[in-house]
Amino acid sequence: MIIAVMSKSAIVIGSGFSGLSAAAYLAKQGFRVKVFEKNSQFGGRARVFEEDGFKFDMGPSWYWMPEVFEKFYGDFGKTTSDFYNLKRLDPSYKVFFSDKDQINLPSKLEDIYKLFESYEEGAGEKLKEFLAAAEYRYDIGMNRMVPKPSLSPLEFVDWEVINGLFKMDLFNSFRSYTDKYFKHPFLKSIIEFPILFLGATAENTPALYSMMNHADMALGTWYPEGGMHEIIKAFVQICEEFGVEMHSSSPVTKINSSGDYADSVTVNDQEHYADLIIAGADYAHVDRELLAEDAKNYNEEYWDSRTMAPSCLLYYLGVNKKIDGLLHHNLFFDESLDEHAEEIYESPQWPSKPLFYVCNPSKTDSTVAPPGQENLFILIPVATGLANDNDSIRERYFDIVLNRIEKLTSQKIRDNIIYKRTYAHSDFIQDYNAFKGNAYGLANTLDQTAILKPSIKSKKLRNLYFTGQLTVPGPGIPPSIISGKIVAKEAAKEALCVH
Ligand SMILES: Cc1cc2nc3c(=O)[nH]c(=O)nc-3n(C[C@H](O)[C@H](O)[C@H](O)COP(=O)(O)OP(=O)(O)OC[C@H]3O[C@@H](n4cnc5c(N)ncnc54)[C@H](O)[C@@H]3O)c2cc1C
């Protein structure tokens, strides 16, 4: 098999997790692979920057599903500890409901059951039942559904999967499903939080995604020492060891095609030819802006009607003192989850009373802030495509969140902020060509699941494939890694055909 593709070449557009994963798997199969990345740093949404002694991960901060990373490394003869030391966080995270009601989510399941029981009689047992079903969904989902290329419904004609689909309440909403288990608003918020970031309201998300609660509570929240960008460094190292040519500051401006074949890409006014082209940049950008009219997979109406996962308003802060009361991960749920979700998904607007997330990685890692100081990353999920992303909006929300952090942790922080950078819609568009400024790609709604997501294979150009968080399986680092693997496998089949 390897001999058959020895002379074949592939170009990967974009160096996010999906692009790096696809590049590594193609290289392992014997392809000569080039990665072209528009930015000067590899990693896409998982880039990093350092300023005044602080090291800020720019995007992802939750390391969930460690087995997906381990599987990736294992496929290349490596293991996680070859690259970084992985710590399990305990407690996993903290949720602020008010200045008095604050919950630390323990890492041990027995302790989580007790915690649930303490808020609602019977909720401990209910959670056990809920998580048993979530584990079943996770196993079927991760082993039988997520790895599918989703090119045809026939892929899912498998007794175990069909049986699983029914058991998984695929056609029920997450909200109606979880309502059967829990009544207390704090418990419901903890159960629903993982899907808020997956990009849909609890009403619109299939109950299947309770598999994320298994990932959260049973598999745990981890942290790679040195920060999340260590994962990108590991992926780049693997790519390079397998001979991938990595090119930064190399934006692809066009995919050139003739007939049903993608011949080459244009980078800095030069054409680069390959047998396969894998687009790991935002799907909508590639489809709408890099392809000729007759080579596009979808039209404008299609893209406009997609439900995008949220964008984010982000603040990277350096603080010159230690902060009490925060853990590594902190969710500020002291306002209505439903109202905020409504303003993200149903009637998109700047949120009236946003929920937000604060990452304080210097609680765990002394390398991300100078001694005695703190590194804070604040994230407000917001609707995509909002107008008025300007300094005054960013300052307004900064005041709102800072006042709430100060109030709920009972301390002053404002005067101790010695570094501040903001990041939002226009930055996502400028840095990543993100459609409507999305942060997390395409929402995992029922009508955007599996075969209903934008296809990994071009309908017009037989050697063009798409990977990343706008296609299967969806947003998040683990799905992006899996997306790269799926695409590399499918694309390699194409390359083995004689042209
Ligand atoms: C703020 C934030 C927080 C997040 N938190 C988490 C988390 O805690 N845990 C988690 O699992 N996931 C999280 N995610 C989601 C996760 O980061 C993404 O799902 C994943 O990184 C997406 O990878 P990707 O390869 O699909 O896209 P990207 O990382 O965006 O990679 C695409 C790459 O293509 C490049 N590109 C674009 N256009 C071109 C072009 N024309 N030519 C060449 N290159 C181009 C871009 O510069 C980029 O490097 C978060 C995302 C964000 C933004």
The ligand as an SDF file (V2000), in Angstrom:
LIG
                    3D

 53 58  0  0  0  0  0  0  0  0999 V2000
  -11.4720   30.7830   22.2500 C   0  0  0  0  0  0  0  0  0  0  0  0
  -11.6090   29.3240   21.9570 C   0  0  0  0  0  0  0  0  0  0  0  0
  -11.6770   28.4230   23.0050 C   0  0  0  0  0  0  0  0  0  0  0  0
  -11.7930   27.0580   22.7340 C   0  0  0  0  0  0  0  0  0  0  0  0
  -11.7920   26.1910   23.7750 N   0  0  0  0  0  0  0  0  0  0  0  0
  -11.6970   24.8630   23.5380 C   0  0  0  0  0  0  0  0  0  0  0  0
  -11.4110   23.9740   24.6050 C   0  0  0  0  0  0  0  0  0  0  0  0
  -11.2390   24.4080   25.7420 O   0  0  0  0  0  0  0  0  0  0  0  0
  -11.2910   22.6510   24.3140 N   0  0  0  0  0  0  0  0  0  0  0  0
  -11.4450   22.1580   23.0350 C   0  0  0  0  0  0  0  0  0  0  0  0
  -11.3410   20.9450   22.8280 O   0  0  0  0  0  0  0  0  0  0  0  0
  -11.7000   23.0100   21.9990 N   0  0  0  0  0  0  0  0  0  0  0  0
  -11.8050   24.3390   22.2290 C   0  0  0  0  0  0  0  0  0  0  0  0
  -11.9810   25.2160   21.1970 N   0  0  0  0  0  0  0  0  0  0  0  0
  -12.2200   24.6850   19.8540 C   0  0  0  0  0  0  0  0  0  0  0  0
  -10.9250   24.2080   19.1890 C   0  0  0  0  0  0  0  0  0  0  0  0
   -9.9030   25.1170   19.4360 O   0  0  0  0  0  0  0  0  0  0  0  0
  -11.1750   24.1050   17.7010 C   0  0  0  0  0  0  0  0  0  0  0  0
  -12.2980   23.2630   17.4660 O   0  0  0  0  0  0  0  0  0  0  0  0
   -9.9910   23.5290   16.9290 C   0  0  0  0  0  0  0  0  0  0  0  0
   -8.7860   24.0920   17.3610 O   0  0  0  0  0  0  0  0  0  0  0  0
  -10.2410   23.7960   15.4460 C   0  0  0  0  0  0  0  0  0  0  0  0
   -9.2140   23.2820   14.6780 O   0  0  0  0  0  0  0  0  0  0  0  0
   -9.3090   23.4180   13.0890 P   0  0  0  0  0  0  0  0  0  0  0  0
   -8.1120   22.7320   12.5520 O   0  0  0  0  0  0  0  0  0  0  0  0
  -10.6290   22.9820   12.6000 O   0  0  0  0  0  0  0  0  0  0  0  0
   -9.2860   25.0010   12.7860 O   0  0  0  0  0  0  0  0  0  0  0  0
   -8.2000   26.1280   13.0530 P   0  0  0  0  0  0  0  0  0  0  0  0
   -7.5100   25.9200   14.3360 O   0  0  0  0  0  0  0  0  0  0  0  0
   -8.8460   27.4350   12.8610 O   0  0  0  0  0  0  0  0  0  0  0  0
   -7.1520   25.9160   11.8790 O   0  0  0  0  0  0  0  0  0  0  0  0
   -7.3760   26.4180   10.5880 C   0  0  0  0  0  0  0  0  0  0  0  0
   -6.0820   27.0450   10.1310 C   0  0  0  0  0  0  0  0  0  0  0  0
   -6.2270   27.4480    8.7660 O   0  0  0  0  0  0  0  0  0  0  0  0
   -5.5140   28.6680    8.6000 C   0  0  0  0  0  0  0  0  0  0  0  0
   -5.9960   29.3380    7.3850 N   0  0  0  0  0  0  0  0  0  0  0  0
   -7.1690   30.0110    7.2060 C   0  0  0  0  0  0  0  0  0  0  0  0
   -7.2540   30.4540    5.9360 N   0  0  0  0  0  0  0  0  0  0  0  0
   -6.1020   30.0720    5.3170 C   0  0  0  0  0  0  0  0  0  0  0  0
   -5.6020   30.2350    4.0120 C   0  0  0  0  0  0  0  0  0  0  0  0
   -6.3090   30.8670    3.0610 N   0  0  0  0  0  0  0  0  0  0  0  0
   -4.3790   29.7330    3.7160 N   0  0  0  0  0  0  0  0  0  0  0  0
   -3.6470   29.0710    4.6660 C   0  0  0  0  0  0  0  0  0  0  0  0
   -4.0740   28.8900    5.9170 N   0  0  0  0  0  0  0  0  0  0  0  0
   -5.3100   29.3690    6.2410 C   0  0  0  0  0  0  0  0  0  0  0  0
   -5.8060   29.4240    9.8620 C   0  0  0  0  0  0  0  0  0  0  0  0
   -4.8840   30.4640   10.0750 O   0  0  0  0  0  0  0  0  0  0  0  0
   -5.6940   28.2940   10.8960 C   0  0  0  0  0  0  0  0  0  0  0  0
   -4.3620   28.1830   11.3560 O   0  0  0  0  0  0  0  0  0  0  0  0
  -11.8550   26.5860   21.4020 C   0  0  0  0  0  0  0  0  0  0  0  0
  -11.7990   27.5010   20.3440 C   0  0  0  0  0  0  0  0  0  0  0  0
  -11.6540   28.8430   20.6190 C   0  0  0  0  0  0  0  0  0  0  0  0
  -11.5500   29.8040   19.4810 C   0  0  0  0  0  0  0  0  0  0  0  0
  1  2  1  0
  2  3  1  0
  2 52  2  0
  3  4  2  0
  4  5  1  0
  4 50  1  0
  5  6  2  0
  6  7  1  0
  6 13  1  0
  7  8  2  0
  7  9  1  0
  9 10  1  0
 10 11  2  0
 10 12  1  0
 12 13  2  0
 13 14  1  0
 14 15  1  0
 14 50  1  0
 15 16  1  0
 16 17  1  0
 16 18  1  0
 18 19  1  0
 18 20  1  0
 20 21  1  0
 20 22  1  0
 22 23  1  0
 23 24  1  0
 24 25  2  0
 24 26  1  0
 24 27  1  0
 27 28  1  0
 28 29  2  0
 28 30  1  0
 28 31  1  0
 31 32  1  0
 32 33  1  0
 33 34  1  0
 33 48  1  0
 34 35  1  0
 35 36  1  0
 35 46  1  0
 36 37  1  0
 36 45  1  0
 37 38  2  0
 38 39  1  0
 39 40  1  0
 39 45  2  0
 40 41  1  0
 40 42  2  0
 42 43  1  0
 43 44  2  0
 44 45  1  0
 46 47  1  0
 46 48  1  0
 48 49  1  0
 50 51  2  0
 51 52  1  0
 52 53  1  0
M  END
$$$$
